[in-house]
Amino acid sequence: IVKVRFSPYIAELIEFVVELNPIPNEDSIGKDVTVNWKMFNGFDTKKTFWTDSNSLEMEQRTIRELQREDETYAGNMYPITSAIAIRNGTGTQVTLMNDRAQAGSADLSDKATIEMMQHRRILKDDGKGVAEPLNETDTSDGLAL
């Protein structure tokens, strides 16, 4: 569920509240739940975006092309502690501010898109270091993000 509220004080401010149900595991497949914001009207980021660096400064990031068959798009996801931004050639900037640490990227799944990871469930160990699955077993009615 995505709730949208427009600011009565600042015309350019829009608030989104995303509510998620638990991720099912009946099919034994892990899932990544993302919310994507798509910009239209020729918005071109040239695969460059900015993420906050521990809430101190914005760090420029560039989408890197996958070099090997075993690489995944997760290598282009970055920690977002407070904001992610994209700009086009005309100086227009879109900034997404979040209220908790998440992973995020831009131009990853589609051009002129900001993608924020909302929840992730991996039912088997991926062999990348933690030696356990990422299996959140929230028993409430869902995650309010």
Salt bridges, closest charged atoms under 4 A:
GLU15 OE1 - ARG5 NH2 2.10
GLU19 OE2 - LYS3 NZ 2.94
ASP27 OD1 - LYS31 NZ 2.85
ASP32 OD1 - ARG120 NE 2.77
ASP44 OD2 - LYS46 NZ 3.49
ASP44 OD1 - LYS111 NZ 3.91
ASP70 OD1 - ARG68 NE 2.98
GLU71 OE2 - ARG64 NH1 3.32
ASP99 OD2 - ARG100 NH2 3.48
ASP110 OD2 - LYS38 NZ 3.39
